[in-house]
Structures are given as structure tokens and as C-alpha cells.
Amino acid sequence: MVCPFRHAIINIASLGGFAPGPFMATYAATKAFVLSFSEAVATELRGTGVDVLCVCPGFTRTEFQNKADVDVSGIPAMAWMSADEVADQAVRAVGRGPVLVNGIMNSVMAGAIRFVPRGVTSRLVAAFLRPREA
């Protein structure tokens, strides 16, 4: 029996889930898992009245960067979103598909990554995420 109410499961991954993440390998792999898991569960639950959405934001202003000791000084202001923007977009996206990549620039990057060999992507990400010298 199909539930007459609409329900949603919203999982948070990251743009980082679309590519290997040297120097943040566990983070990137975990986000890739969340993305794949969400897409699979969305298919399993199709037609049940439960929507599954995996939100994949890029740079979002939170305490994450400080806690992860990531140098973001080279990230332009236009690349950042607020947590409120990400949340608002997520709520509006429920029912429109299983994956939301927040922001136009991030959507373009997520799409373009598919056409770049993974070894090249890994080296590019490594150059960007290389830790600061102690």
C-alpha cells in the first residue's frame, strides 16, 4: 500500500563525492558512498511516497574548514554558499530527482568531472588539497 503522505529522506554528501580526494581520502570516499547509496535507495523507494535526495554542496560557510585545517584562502568569494542557501535549495529540490548539486558552478564541475580521466582528476584535486607545510 502506498502511503498517502509525502515523506523525504535528505542525505548530505558533497561535490567532493564526485572525484577522488587525495589528502582527504576518507572524506571523499564517504561522500561518494552517500551519493551512491542515496541514488540506489531512491530507486528502491520509487513509487512508495518516500522521496530520497542527496545534497552535494560545494564550499559552504561552516566551521568545517577550520576543524579540518583546510586552507581556503585561495577560494574566491563567489564560490561560497551559506548553509541557509544550501538548506533552502535542498528543501525546494525534494521530489525533483535524487541528486542536487548546489550552485551553477558546482553543477558544471560535477558534470565535467565525468569526462576527465580519474588519474588526472586525482592529481588536480591533490594539487588543490595538498596540506600546508608545518
Phi, psi and omega in degrees: 000136179274132179292133181286350180262154177264131180233156180219143170247124179243117176254146180252118174250229182188159170302331178297345178283353182267354184212159173299149184232073177306142182074354172215042189301316181295319178300307183297318180295321178295318179292325175296320176300312182301319179297308181296315179302314182297317179297320180293314181293324177301318179293317179299325185266001180305131178086000182265351185091003177249117176268140175243131179229130173254117181266128183236078179283159171267226182293120182234132182288103175215185177278358185306312185300319178293316182294327179273358181054048179259128178279112182249015183297335180271002181273122181295150183304325182292343181279347186268148172235158174273158177299325178296319178298315180299314181295317179298316179296322181296313181298319179291336184274349181303130179091355182262357181148167187278348184227133173238119170259114184289132174088142182296314181300318179294321178298317178297316180297316180298322178289319183292328181303329181297336185261001180253132178305141185299327177296320178293315179301316180300317179292322178295316179296320179300319180297325182282322186263001182308130182296153175294150176291141181284000000 
